[in-house]
Amino acid sequence: MKLWVKILIAMGLGVLCGIVMGPLAEYIKPIGTLFLALLNMVIVPLIFTSMVCGITNIPDKSKLGRVGGKTLLMYFATTLIAIIFGITFSGWLNLGGDVNFLPGIKTELTTVPSLSEIILSAIPKNPIKAFAEANILQIIVFSIFFGSAINIIGTKAAPVVTFMNSVMQVMLRMTSMVMQFSPYGVFALMAWATGSFGLDVLLPVCKFLLSYYVACIIFSGIVFSFILKGMANLKPWPFFKGMTEAMATAASTCSSSATLPITLECAQDKLGVSKNLSSFVLPLGCSLNMNGSALFQAMSAIFIAQCYGITLDWNHYLTLFTTIILATLGTASVPGGGLMMLSIVFASIGIPLEGLAILAGIDRLRDMGTTILNITGDAVCCVYIAKKEGEINEACYYSQGTPELIEVEKVQVS
């Protein structure tokens, strides 16, 4: 039985157990707390290795200049737009406004530092201390510098690259081991949530999942279509048609990395992007471009904050922006990676981690939409950069790689 099926079953059983046990479900909550602890255990090394490997495994180092700058700018811009859209959309719907996890209790948030303090605090004075204290922002910054230094050194650092790739594979395996425990953790946390708050907690979660899918569709239809039509002067429909196979693979695997070979094939054979450019831009996107993850984390933070009656001010929104952007850089492109990063986002603005239990049961269903949006965002940026660099075959783009149609297109152009 697949893991996501086990999680859904565990969620259902947890709800039934919570209904039967009521407040007594508090006694099985430690099982869920243990699951959260295991998630926290793998976060730091997984972020460090995935970040470093994402930087060092770029196939063509000569493209780290002009094309690299354009790629990073596009990835940053689309991620930022996804966060803004997610916060606005979730806040407008007010899905958690009718839920009160802590009735009669006013939740106090930790004082949030200013922007300058956030920037300065992101620089680790002692990287070892940052790792020991699980300071995610500092670890991400250190990882960027570490990976960049490896690229600069070149072949002399080859043993380090090999070692980091090996460690990343170990961490991915360890993450898989932790996720095998997730049904038990979800069961305990859902039983506790239902026993403590009742069935009223489930309806908003279903509304949240539906709203998230709607948000993904709207975001794709507006933002991605604008990039293609308004910025690259290409018709959007051939792009979405050409990415159908990659989207289907993304939905089934819930992994950007596992979908990458199909994404590359679609970009090169269906959309006409050159092999050299796509082999640079798309692998980079697996680590650095997470539009779906950013949208989900923004919507989740607002949703759970509303459920707990937490009021956010502009300082908290600023911290939310910064944390989500940097957290998406460290999100492993494997199933369950977004849920782990969400714990970091919650902690940054004082949202209780128990809120993860409400979202864990729908994580697989949510992850399908997230991964589709992630790989689609990678491909959109890839097509745009290819158009600007003159490395796209527009005849192939509009014909979806059909040789006969390409020849007709060439005749018409000539």
N, C-alpha and C positions, 0 to 999 in steps of 0.2 A: 504494500500500500504506500502511495506517495506521501511525502511529508506534509504537503499542504492539505491533503485529505485528512490526515491524522489531526492536524491543527483544527480544522473545521469541526471534526467529530469531538475533539477535546473541548472546543468552545461550547458546543451544544450540551455536552455532558456537564460541563462546568456550570452552565446556566441552570440545568435541572437540579444539580447538587446544591446550588445556591438557594434555589426556591425551597427545596426540602429542608436544608439546614438553617437557613436564615442567618442571623448574626453568629451562629456557631461556626459558620464557614471561615471565620477569622482564624480558627485553629489550623487550617490547611494553607493559609496564606504563606507561611515560611517556605513552602515548596516553590511558589512563584517568586519569592524574594531570592531564593537560591538561583533560579534561572536568570534573574536580572543581574545577579552577581557574576555569573558565568559570562554573560554578555559583556559586562564591564571588563572582565579579565582579558578578553581577546581584542578589545578595541584598540589599545595603544600599539601593540606590535603589528596589528593588521593595517592600521593607518600608515605607520612608518614604512613598512615594506611595500605596500601597494603604491604609495606616493613615489618612493624612490625608484621602484621598477617602472612605473608609468613614465618617469622622466628619462631614465637611462635606456629604455628599450625602444626609443624612437629610431626607426631604421636608417633614416638619412639625416645625419647631424648638420649637413650644410643648409638645410631648410629651417634651421632654428632662428634665422634672421627675419627677413621680410614676411615670409609666409607664416612663420611661427608667431610673429607679432599679430598678424591678422587673425590667425586661428584663436589665439588667446583672447583677443579683443571680442571676437564674435561669441566665443563661449561664455565670457564674462557677461556680455550684454544680454544674451538670451537667458542666462541664469538669473540675473538681476530682475529682468522683466517677469520671469516666472515667479519670483518671490513676491514682487509687488502685486502681481495678479492674484496670487494665492491668498495673500493677506487681505486684499480688498474684497475678493469674492467670498471668502469664508466669513469675514466680518459683516459683509452685507447680508448674507443668508442667516447669520446668527443661529447656527444649528445647535450650539450648546447652551443657548440662552435659557431654555426651559428645563435644563438639568442642573441640579445642585448637589454636588458630591459631598459638600461639607455644610449642611444647613445650619444657619445661625453662627457660623464661624467666619471671621474675616481673615482672608489669606494675606499675609504680608510678604512682599518680595524683597529679596536682598537688594541693597542699594547698587545701582548700575553705574560703572565708571563712565567718565566722559569719553569722547571720541579719541582725543589725544592719549588718554590713559589706556584705551583699548589697543591703539597702535603700538604704544611703547611696551605694553605688557605682552604683546604677541611675540616680541623678540626674546628668546630664552637666554638669560645670563648664564645659566648652567643647564645644558641639555639633559644631563643625567637627572637633575632635580625635576625637570619638566616631565621626564618619563616616569619618575617615581611618584609624582603627584598627579599624573594623568592630565596634565595641562594640554588639552588637545590643540588649542590655537598655536602654542609654542612648538609642539611636536610637528605640526604641519609646516610651519615656517622653517624649522630646522631641516625637515625632509626635503623641502624645495632647494635649500642651499646645498645640502648634502648630495642630492641627485645632480644638480648643476655642476658641482665640483667634480664629480665622477666623469661627466661628459667632457669637461675641460681637460682633465688629465688624459683621457683617451685609453689606449691599450694597456697602459701601466695599471689601470684600475680594473682590468678585466676580471681578476680573481674576486674583487669586491662585488662586481655585477653578478657573477656566477653565484656567489654566496647569498646575495640579497634575493635573487630569483629563487634559490632553494628555500630560503627562510619564508618567502611569500607563499610558496606552495605548501609548506608545513602549516602556516597560519590559516590558509584557506581550508586545509584539511581539518584543523582544530576548530575552525568556525563551523564547518559541517557537523563535527561531533557535538558541538554545543547546540546547534539547531535541532539535532535529533532529540534533545531533551525538551525542546520547546512545547510539544503537546502537553507534557505534564505541568510545565510552568503556566501555560495558557489555561489549562484546566483549573489549577489552583487560584490563579488571579481572577478568572471569570467567575468562579464560585464565590470568591470573596466579594467581588464587585456586585454580583447579583444579590448575594445574601445581605450585603450592607445597604445597597441602594435600591434593590428591587428591579423588576422588569422594565421600569421606565428608562433604564440606561440603554436598552437595546435599540429602541426605535431611532434615537438620534444617530446611532452608529450606522444603521442602514441608510439613513438620509445622508450621512456624511459620505459613505462610499459612492452612492449615486451622484451626489454633488461633485465628488472628485472626478468621476468619469466625465461628467458634463464639462467640468473645468478643463480637462485634458483636450476634449474635442474643440471647445471654444478657443483655447490657446493655440492649438494647431491650425485651426481655420483662420485665425486672425494674424498671429505673429509669424508663423512659418510661411503662410501665403504672402504676407507683406514682404518678407525677405526675398522670396522667389520672384514675385511679380514686380514689387516696387524697387528692389535693390539690385536684383540680378537680371531683371527683364526677361524672365522665363515664366511660362504658364505653369501654375501649380499642379494641375491635375496629372500631367505625365509623371511628375515626381512621386506623388502619393501612389499612383498605379505601379510605378516601377519599384517601390519599396514594399509592396504587399507581402512578398515572401519573407522579407526580413522582419516585418511587423508580426507575421504569424509565428515565426520562430521565436521572436522576443516574448510573445505572449505565452508560449509553451515552456520556455526555459527560464523566464524571469531573470535572465543574466545577459548584460550587455557584452561581456567577454565571450560567452558561448555563442552569441548571435553575430559576433564580429566577422567571421568568415562569410556569412550570408550577406551581411551589410556591405562588405567589400565587393562581393560579387554583384550585388544590385547596383552599387555606385558605379562600378566599372563597366559592366555589361548592359545594364538597363538605362543608366543615366549618363553614360558617356564620359565619366570623370577619368582622367589619366591615372594609370596605376601608381606612378611615383607620388602624386599628390595625395591620392586617397589612402595610400599605405602609410602616409605620415599623419594626416589629419584625423582619420577615423580611429586608429588605435589610441591617439592622444585623447580623443573624446571619451573613450571608455573610462578614463580616470579623472578627466577635468571638466567634462560637460554633462551635467545631470539635471536637465530641465525638469524631468518628471519627479526626481527626488526632491528638488528645490520646491516645486509646486506642492508636493505632498507634505513636506516638513512645515512649510508656511501655513498651509490650511490646517494641519494637525495641531500646531502650536496654538493657533487662534481658537480652534474648536475645543481643545481640552482646557485652555485657559478660561473660556466661557463656561465650561462645565463646572469648573472649580470656583467660579465667580471672581476670577482674577482680572483686575483692570490694568491694562498696559498703557504706559505713557510713551512719549517719543524716545526716551532713553532706552526703554525696553525694546522698542521696535528697531532702534539702531543696533542694539546688541543682537537682536534676532536676525537682521540683515547680515551682519558680519559673521555670526556663527554659522548660519545656513550656507553662506557662500564658501566658507572655509571647510565646513563639514562635508559638503558635497564633493570637495576636492579629495577628501579622504574616504569617501564611501566606496567600499569594495563593490565591483560590478558583478556581484553574485547574489543569488536569492537570499533575502534576509538582511542584506547589508544596510538598506535604508532604515530598517527598524532599529538597528544598533546605533546608527548615527542620530536617530531621532531622540535617543536618550540624552545625547550631548546637547541638542537644541533645547530640550525641556529644562535641563539643569542650568543652562545659561541664563534663563529668565525666571527661574524659580518655580517651574511647573513640576508637581510631584511625579516621580517616575511611575507611580502606580497607574497613571493615565495610559501608559503603554499597554496595559492589559486590555483596555477597551478597544485598542486598535490592532492588537496582535492577532485576534481571531480572524480578521478580514485582511491580514497582511498579504497573503498569497493572491487573493482577488485584486487587492490594491496594486500589488507588485506587477501584475500583468499590464495594467495601464501605465504604470511608472516606467517600465522597461521599454514599452513601445514609444513613449514620448522621449525617453532618453536617446534611443538609437535614431529616431526620426530627427531629433535636434542635431545630432552629430552629422547626419547626412545632409540636412539643410545647409548647415555651415560649410560643409565640404563642397557642395554644389556651388554655393555663392563664391567661395574663394577660388574654385576652379574657373568659374566664369570670369572673375576679375583678373586671374593669372593667365587666361587664354588656354587653359588645360581641360576644356570640356568639348566634347563632340556633340553639338546641338542636334545634328541629324540623328544621332543615336539616342539622344535624350527624348526627342519627340516620337521616334519610332519604336522605343523600348528595345533597341538592339536587334530588330528584325532586319536582316541584310537587304531584302528587296525594297523595303521602305526607305532604307538609308540611301540606296542608289537613286531612287526617285527623288528624294530630298536634294541630293547633290545635283541632279539634272535641273531641278527647279531653281536652285541657287545660282547655277552657272548661266 
